[in-house]
Amino acid sequence: MKFGIQLFSLRGKLKNEDGYSKVFRRVKEMGAEVVQLSGGKKVPPQHIAALVKRNELPICITHDKFDRICNDLNGLVKEHEIYGCPRMGIGMMPKEFRTGDIKDLDKFIRILNDTADKLEKHGMTIAYHNHWFEFNEIGGKTIYDYMIENTHKVEFIPDTFWIKFAGRSIEEYLEKLAGRVNTLHLKDYKKTLGLPVFRAVGKGTLDFANIIRVAKDCGVQNAVAELDVSLNPYASMEYSMNTMKNLRKYAD
């Protein structure tokens, strides 16, 4: 298993080519072995591909805008070929499918399945990243479970914070998704004044040693640190990477 960083955590630094160059260099110095690239990229894919090669820092997966996945899939395929990355992700289910009506959920699942079928001929696949609402029920079934059971060729990007936030077992969901997770998001969880807050890996209450051990057994290839909000994103990512280095024995 390779450890790395979800560059969404450093999005404020990714405003131009120089910003991307500095971020790739910094995360490599932190010890990242892979990165995840998020949507809204502001530089040509050729520049990012050059950074991948220069820093020996592969892109394990992306998050891309839902509109582009639906309406510019061929353009995304070409970009991913330039990156050398065979996986594109959806960061969140759009609100139009989160109505509580199972028919709308089914529409989203059809899009996932259709996209996976289209990408297969390019040697690529689509993956879905969860938040909290996927653990609500719809039609007497947990939404996430329903998605798992009704998708094919679709991978998932489990997020440790949001699974814990929903009161579910991270390890149980990794086992349920065995063979369908290439990239896992590591984000710690802690309650402050009774409220759940995002924390850098190692600064919260999650048992990452056991999470990584189970992830390895379930075939996870990459684990990337992510933090949605931080006063000092570089410091948070460096702390996360240092914690993850100490988890190496559970990943190999």
C-alpha positions as CSV (number, residue, x, y, z in Angstrom):
1,M,0.0,0.0,0.0
2,K,1.2,3.5,-0.9
3,F,0.7,6.5,1.3
4,G,0.0,10.0,0.0
5,I,-2.0,13.2,0.1
6,Q,-5.3,14.3,-1.4
7,L,-4.4,17.6,-2.9
8,F,-7.9,19.0,-2.1
9,S,-6.3,19.6,1.3
10,L,-3.9,22.1,-0.2
11,R,-6.3,23.6,-2.8
12,G,-5.6,27.1,-1.6
13,K,-2.0,26.7,-2.9
14,L,-3.1,25.4,-6.3
15,K,-3.8,28.6,-8.2
16,N,-1.4,28.5,-11.1
17,E,1.5,26.4,-12.5
18,D,4.0,27.7,-10.0
19,G,1.6,26.8,-7.2
20,Y,1.2,23.2,-8.5
21,S,5.0,22.9,-8.8
22,K,5.6,24.0,-5.2
23,V,2.8,21.7,-3.9
24,F,4.1,18.7,-5.7
25,R,7.6,19.4,-4.4
26,R,6.5,20.0,-0.8
27,V,4.4,16.8,-0.6
28,K,7.2,14.7,-2.1
29,E,9.5,16.1,0.6
30,M,6.9,15.1,3.2
31,G,7.2,11.5,2.0
32,A,4.1,11.2,-0.1
33,E,4.3,8.3,-2.6
34,V,1.1,9.2,-4.5
35,V,-1.3,12.1,-4.7
36,Q,-5.0,12.5,-5.5
37,L,-5.9,15.3,-7.9
38,S,-9.2,17.1,-7.4
39,G,-11.6,18.9,-9.7
40,G,-11.3,22.5,-10.8
41,K,-7.8,22.1,-12.0
42,K,-6.4,25.5,-13.2
43,V,-3.4,24.4,-15.2
44,P,-2.9,22.3,-18.4
45,P,-2.8,18.5,-17.9
46,Q,0.7,18.5,-19.6
47,H,2.1,20.6,-16.7
48,I,0.7,18.2,-14.1
49,A,2.0,15.2,-16.0
50,A,5.5,16.8,-16.0
51,L,5.3,17.3,-12.3
52,V,4.3,13.7,-11.8
53,K,7.4,12.6,-13.7
54,R,9.8,15.1,-12.2
55,N,8.7,14.3,-8.6
56,E,8.1,10.6,-9.2
57,L,4.7,11.2,-7.6
58,P,1.9,9.3,-9.5
59,I,-1.7,10.4,-9.4
60,C,-3.6,7.4,-7.9
61,I,-7.1,8.8,-8.6
62,T,-8.9,12.1,-9.2
63,H,-12.1,13.9,-8.2
64,D,-13.7,15.5,-11.2
65,K,-16.7,17.7,-11.7
66,F,-19.9,15.7,-12.1
67,D,-20.9,17.9,-15.1
68,R,-17.7,16.9,-16.9
69,I,-18.2,13.3,-16.1
70,C,-21.7,13.4,-17.7
71,N,-20.9,15.8,-20.6
72,D,-17.2,15.7,-21.3
73,L,-16.1,12.1,-20.5
74,N,-14.0,11.9,-23.6
75,G,-12.1,15.0,-22.6
76,L,-11.5,13.6,-19.1
77,V,-10.3,10.4,-20.6
78,K,-7.7,12.3,-22.6
79,E,-6.6,14.2,-19.5
80,H,-6.3,11.0,-17.5
81,E,-4.2,9.4,-20.3
82,I,-1.9,12.4,-20.1
83,Y,-1.7,12.0,-16.3
84,G,-1.2,8.2,-16.5
85,C,-4.1,7.8,-14.1
86,P,-6.8,5.2,-14.8
87,R,-9.2,6.2,-12.1
88,M,-11.6,9.2,-11.9
89,G,-13.8,9.9,-8.9
90,I,-17.0,11.6,-8.0
91,G,-16.5,13.6,-4.8
92,M,-20.1,13.9,-3.8
93,M,-23.6,12.9,-5.0
94,P,-25.3,16.1,-6.4
95,K,-28.3,17.3,-4.5
96,E,-30.7,16.5,-7.3
97,F,-30.3,12.8,-6.5
98,R,-30.5,13.3,-2.7
99,T,-34.2,13.9,-2.5
100,G,-35.1,10.8,-0.4
101,D,-36.8,9.3,-3.4
102,I,-35.3,6.0,-4.4
103,K,-36.1,6.7,-8.0
104,D,-33.6,9.6,-7.9
105,L,-31.0,7.5,-6.3
106,D,-31.5,4.9,-9.0
107,K,-30.9,7.6,-11.6
108,F,-27.5,8.4,-10.0
109,I,-26.6,4.7,-9.8
110,R,-27.4,4.3,-13.5
111,I,-25.0,7.2,-14.3
112,L,-22.3,5.5,-12.3
113,N,-22.8,2.1,-14.0
114,D,-23.0,3.7,-17.5
115,T,-19.9,5.7,-16.9
116,A,-18.0,2.6,-15.7
117,D,-19.1,0.7,-18.8
118,K,-17.9,3.6,-21.0
119,L,-14.6,3.9,-19.2
120,E,-13.9,0.1,-19.3
121,K,-12.9,0.2,-23.0
122,H,-10.2,2.8,-22.1
123,G,-8.9,0.7,-19.2
124,M,-10.3,3.1,-16.7
125,T,-13.0,3.2,-14.0
126,I,-15.1,5.5,-11.9
127,A,-15.1,5.6,-8.1
128,Y,-17.5,7.2,-5.6
129,H,-16.4,9.1,-2.4
130,N,-18.8,9.1,0.5
131,H,-19.9,11.7,3.0
132,W,-22.4,11.3,5.9
133,F,-25.8,11.2,4.1
134,E,-25.1,7.9,2.4
135,F,-25.6,6.2,5.7
136,N,-29.2,7.5,6.0
137,E,-31.9,5.0,5.0
138,I,-34.0,5.0,1.9
139,G,-36.7,2.4,1.3
140,G,-35.6,0.6,4.4
141,K,-32.0,0.3,3.2
142,T,-28.9,2.2,4.0
143,I,-28.1,4.3,0.9
144,Y,-24.4,3.3,0.8
145,D,-25.3,-0.4,1.0
146,Y,-27.9,0.1,-1.7
147,M,-25.2,1.8,-3.9
148,I,-22.7,-1.0,-3.2
149,E,-25.3,-3.7,-4.1
150,N,-26.6,-2.0,-7.3
151,T,-23.4,-0.9,-8.9
152,H,-21.0,-3.0,-11.1
153,K,-17.4,-2.2,-12.1
154,V,-17.7,0.9,-9.9
155,E,-15.1,1.5,-7.2
156,F,-15.5,3.4,-3.9
157,I,-13.3,5.9,-2.0
158,P,-14.3,5.4,1.7
159,D,-13.7,8.4,3.9
160,T,-12.8,7.4,7.5
161,F,-14.1,10.6,9.1
162,W,-17.5,10.4,7.5
163,I,-18.0,6.7,8.2
164,K,-17.2,7.4,11.9
165,F,-19.4,10.5,11.8
166,A,-22.3,8.4,10.7
167,G,-21.7,6.0,13.6
168,R,-20.7,3.1,11.4
169,S,-17.6,0.8,11.5
170,I,-14.9,1.8,9.1
171,E,-13.4,-1.7,9.2
172,E,-16.8,-3.4,8.5
173,Y,-17.3,-1.2,5.4
174,L,-13.8,-1.9,4.2
175,E,-14.6,-5.6,4.4
176,K,-17.9,-5.0,2.6
177,L,-16.0,-3.2,-0.1
178,A,-13.1,-5.7,-0.4
179,G,-11.7,-5.6,-3.9
180,R,-13.6,-2.4,-4.8
181,V,-11.4,0.2,-3.1
182,N,-8.2,1.4,-4.7
183,T,-7.9,4.6,-2.7
184,L,-8.9,5.2,0.9
185,H,-9.2,8.6,2.5
186,L,-7.6,9.0,5.9
187,K,-9.1,11.8,8.0
188,D,-9.1,11.7,11.8
189,Y,-12.1,12.4,14.0
190,K,-12.4,14.1,17.3
191,K,-15.2,15.7,19.3
192,T,-14.6,19.2,20.6
193,L,-17.2,20.7,22.9
194,G,-19.4,17.8,21.9
195,L,-19.1,18.5,18.2
196,P,-17.3,16.3,15.6
197,V,-14.3,18.1,14.0
198,F,-11.8,17.2,11.2
199,R,-8.4,16.4,12.5
200,A,-5.0,15.5,10.9
201,V,-4.2,11.8,11.0
202,G,-3.0,11.0,14.5
203,K,-4.7,14.0,16.2
204,G,-8.0,12.3,16.8
205,T,-9.5,9.1,18.1
206,L,-9.5,6.7,15.1
207,D,-7.5,3.5,15.4
208,F,-5.6,3.9,12.1
209,A,-3.3,0.9,12.9
210,N,-6.3,-1.4,12.7
211,I,-7.9,0.5,9.8
212,I,-4.7,0.1,7.7
213,R,-4.4,-3.5,8.7
214,V,-7.9,-4.3,7.5
215,A,-7.5,-2.1,4.4
216,K,-4.4,-4.1,3.4
217,D,-6.3,-7.4,3.8
218,C,-9.2,-5.9,1.7
219,G,-6.9,-5.0,-1.2
220,V,-6.6,-1.2,-0.8
221,Q,-3.7,0.0,-2.9
222,N,-3.4,3.7,-1.7
223,A,-4.2,5.6,1.4
224,V,-4.2,9.4,1.2
225,A,-4.5,11.9,4.0
226,E,-7.2,14.5,3.5
227,L,-8.3,17.5,5.6
228,D,-11.2,19.6,4.5
229,V,-10.4,22.5,6.7
230,S,-7.1,23.6,8.4
231,L,-5.6,26.8,9.5
232,N,-2.2,25.5,8.3
233,P,-2.8,23.0,5.6
234,Y,0.9,22.2,5.0
235,A,1.5,21.6,8.7
236,S,-1.6,19.3,8.9
237,M,-0.5,17.3,5.9
238,E,3.0,17.0,7.3
239,Y,1.7,15.8,10.6
240,S,-0.6,13.3,8.8
241,M,2.3,11.9,6.7
242,N,4.5,11.5,9.8
243,T,1.8,9.6,11.5
244,M,1.3,7.4,8.4
245,K,5.0,6.6,8.2
246,N,4.6,5.0,11.6
247,L,1.8,2.9,10.2
248,R,3.9,1.5,7.4
249,K,4.4,-1.9,9.2
250,Y,0.6,-2.5,9.0
251,A,0.5,-1.7,5.3
252,D,3.3,-3.8,3.9
